[in-house]
Every structure is written in structure tokens, then in C-alpha cells.
Amino acid sequence: MKIHNKKKYLSFLKFKRDFQEYGLEKAKSYELILHWLNNRLSRNQFLVLSGILVGCTAGLAGVVLKTLVHTIHNFITHKVHFEYQILFYIVFPFLGIVLTTAIVLTLFKGQDRKGIGAILYEIAQNSSIVASVKMYSQIIQSAVTVGLGGSAGLESPIAVTGAAIGSNYAQTYRLSYKERTLLLAAGATAGIASAFNAPIAGIMFAFEILLTGVVFTDFIPLVVAAVCGSLLSRILLQEDVLFRFYTREPFNYKNVPYYLILGIVTGLYARYFVVISQKVEHFIKRLKLSRMRKAMFGGLVLSLLCVLFPPLFGEGYETVKAFTNGSTHSIIRNSFFRYFEIGDWTIIIFLVLVCLLKAFATSFTIFSGGNGGNFAPSLFAGGTVGYLFALVCQHIGFTDVPVTNLVLVGMAGAMSGVLYAPLTAIFLIAESSFGYDLFIPLMIAAIISYLIAKWFSPISPELESLADQGKIFTNKHDKNLLFALRTEDFIDKYSETINENASVTTLFEKVKNGNKNIFAATDEAGKLKGILTLDDIRPYLFNKEIDSSTTVAQIMKAPPAVIYRDNKPLEILQIFDDTGVWNLPVTSESNDFIGFISKSSILMSYRQLLKEYSD
């Protein structure tokens, strides 16, 4: 009891010191209360409280963004007649991307790291510390992009915003890396839960995507954050803003063949979507244009696509709802296809083109300068593929085709294949459609699509480059730990060096008076010429007949390998295994000697990190 009271007293003294350091001018009343609670409550109790606060804040941010974008989008698409909407489709998507780029360049100094990969990078490489600017920058940028017609989703910006809120909350109260990561994930979870009013899907998103390769035993903060975000969404958002589908057919096991085939179709489409996204990204990066001109080019492409195919405008959820409500003809009437006779083949051709061009519209939106994610585009495309598949089946002659169910299952299949997140897709559609009896078809399509995606690429192509560079965690936990180590920390900066032209007598003196068992032979400019170990020196050390004029250059040897500063610990360990030695020199690219690195130091650090990781 005395020890416990002593810890409380020390915590109070620390709080008092911090309060005096920051002063009343910077102190906030709620922060004072939370600092006091942090000192009074147990760790688990404070984490639960933190989950509630982070969840409410991130959920509110999601509600604000969804409402803002819906208001802008609703005005453009419903308050203006079609003849004038053409002008809107020409002007506003272009304006959205250009304005977003201008905002990034002026307000945020060109810093526009976005998407889920940015969160994963902060978890793995920056101790889950997310810049405070991301608590509002993503909202501003994505509201402008998507609100004005960008063919992207709001869920990734909402997730980044929530993650920034959770991270900065944890930084404020000086929580540890694990707790900081947990609250970062809680914020993103609440953001996704508020965007879809789907708390379980938010939790699955955290486990499948954000916390890959991270071991946790504390789940309650995630749960309470998801519940808070979902409740705020349900209370504050209007019914037409919510991602809800009320019309569907009961599950019939006789329809399983439809779902099996649709799983394959959505899996192949997801691969097409990812490949097009990569090609467009590389194409835009190769353009020798300024960022503003790239934005103008991408905006022109997007505007042209939206004029020809209005469903590509914005998130596209209203179009998917129209599929489930049987209002497809209203979508056709708002496009140039209304000048053709609207028959079955007209609709099929229209939807095929929409599916194919959606990948281009989304990619140009995101990579030319807009801000958004692939959540909504994958759901829109999957729903369109599902509806298209149902129409084809009906046209062939099949009866009792479960059209609405195929739309919903198609959404889960495409999302699973694009984002590599089958559980998130399954629970998202089940919660959004109250279709818990659809779990079997949802699982069939989502898993098939996911397996097809994995067959083409084991890791999401969006994250593959970061994973190969060791900048994000993967399911390979050993590599995650090694990537968390920094080569710079293992270099012995006090390594012994000796000039290659020095005599062996000078070398013997270094051996006698020093405590190193390996030496680097360098020239006058500090370039590495060779190395010497005690085993190399010993025959000469006890040889009384050795000629004192013998130089280091005559007895040194070439190192079995050389390590460079940018080599990762995993690569270094592989070099040690290949050479069979325990010490190797580190040089710059120009062969300047920096120091020696020991295999044992890396293994000891790895063991310590593994111990902390497992606690």
C-alpha cells in the first residue's frame, strides 16, 4: 500500500511540475481534469475513458465531413436541372481537384501524405506519432475534393483524421507506444464506424488493416470508440446520408451458385481496379508538370468522365441505392444515354462502361491532387458489378434472380479484393443492410475475391512498396521487429583505425593499450583499405624476428563484406549469415570508414525488443 501511495504522490509531483512548466495560459480546464484522472485511475480505466473521448471526437469529425460533403453534393445533383448540371459536371470536379491542390500548397506547405498507408507508416516508423495538422487537414481537403465531385471516398480521410485525434490525445497525456497505437487505432475505428454506422466493421478495419503485425490484448477501448462513433452517426446524420440498404431478399441456399460466380467476377474486377490505379499513378508521376498543372490535367479528365457518365460523380452511394430500389432508369436519364432507346442492352452497356471507367475516375481524382480513398469507389464498383451480373443473368433467361442481394454481395466482394480486408467488407455490408442472414453469401464472395487478390499479389499493391522497404508492418512478425531497429544505433563510432602505412610496432601499441579486437586500416583521407583482427595480428605479435619496417598494408586483409548506412538490419543479418563473421565495417557510398557493426549487438537488441513486444 505504501509503494502504491508513493507512486501516486510521485505522479502528482510530475503533474504539478508540468502544470508549472506550461503555465495557466496554455492550460485547458478539461486537460487538467484528464491529467488528474490519469493519475488517479488505473491504466485500464483511463484507456476506457480515453476510448470514449477519442471515439466521440473522431465520430463527430466523421459526421461533420459527411454532412458537409452531402450538402454540397446534394445541391449540385438535385437542385439543378439537367441542362445546367452538365455545366456543373464540367466545372466542379475540375475545380475540386485544383482547389484541393492549391490548399495543400498554400495552407499545408505541400505536405499531402494521405491514405491508409500514411497511418501504417506512422505506426511502424514514427512510434504512432501523427502530426496534429492531420486532425483537420484531411477534412478540409477531402470535403473540397469529394464535395465538388471527386470520384473518391471519404472513409480514408476520416480514418486518418481519427488516427491523428487518437495519436495526439495519447501524446498529450504522455502514454506509451502501445497505448498510443491503441488510441490511434481507436480513433480510426470510430471514424469508420461513424462513416458507415457500422461499429463491428470499424473494429474489423482496425484489426485487419491498421494493427497488422501489432500484438494487443486491450480491445475494450476499440469497442467503446466504435460504439461512440456509430451512435453519433446515428443520432446526428440524416437518414439519406447514412449508408443504409433496407430492401433485400431473404437468403436462399439455391442461389449459392450466383454468389460463387459473383465472387470470381468481383475478384477479377478488383484486380483490374488495382492495376489501373497503379498504372494511372505511375503515369501521373512521370508527367513533367508542376503539381498544379497535374491537378488541372486530372481535373479535366475527371470532368469529361463525369459529363459522359454522371454516376462517376462523387462517392456514388446514391447510384447503388438506386440499384437496390429499382430506379436504374433515373440514372440513365441523367446521362447522354437518355437520347438512346433505353432497353436491357442499353443499360448493360452503360453499366459496363461505368465499371471500367470508375477505376480511371478514382485514380485520376486521388493521384492528380485530390484527397480521398478507395473505400467508396470499391463499394460503388462492386454494387454496379453485382447489379450488372444480375441483369445479365435475367437477360440469359434465369428467373428469381436475387438482384438486391447480388448488389450487396458484389459490394463486399469488390471491397475485399481492393482493400484486402474480407472481414471488414463482410461486416460492413451485413450491418449496413441489416442482412445478417446474408453472412453466408457475403463470406463466399468476399473470401473468393480476397483469395484471387492474394493469388496475384500477397500484399495489397497500394502498400507493397512500403512493405518491401520495411516502412510498414506486415504479418511477418520477425521482420516487423527487425524493421523497427535502426542501423545507426548499432554502429560502433569509437572503432579503432590505423593508417595503412603505419608500422606493425604502432599497431602492437594499439593492441596493447586498447580494448578492441578488430581494426580498420585506412588511408590519409579516411577511406577503408582493409581490416585486421586479433587472429590476424597474433602470429606477428609474438614473432620476435618480425621486421619493424613491416607495414599494416602488408598484413591487413580485405573485409569479407562491407555494410552501408542505408542497409536495413534484416539485410545486415543476411550478410553476416552469408559471410560467417561477427563484425563488419560500415562505410559511406564513397568508401569513407564510419565504424564497425557487430552481429551480436543486433541480436541482443532484437531479443530485448521481442521481450517488450511480448509483454
PyMOL commands that set and color helices and strands:
alter all, ss='L'
color gray80, all
select helices_A, chain A and resi 2-26+29-40+43-78+82-107+116-125+134-147+155-172+177-196+199-210+220-236+253-286+291-308+310-312+317-325+328-333+336-339+344-367+375-396+403-419+422-433+436-456+461-468+477-484+487-490+504-513+534-541+552-555+569-579+599-614
alter helices_A, ss='H'
color red, helices_A
select strands_A, chain A and resi 491-492+496-499+518-522+528-533+563-564+583-587+593-598
alter strands_A, ss='S'
color yellow, strands_A
deselect
rebuild
show_as cartoon
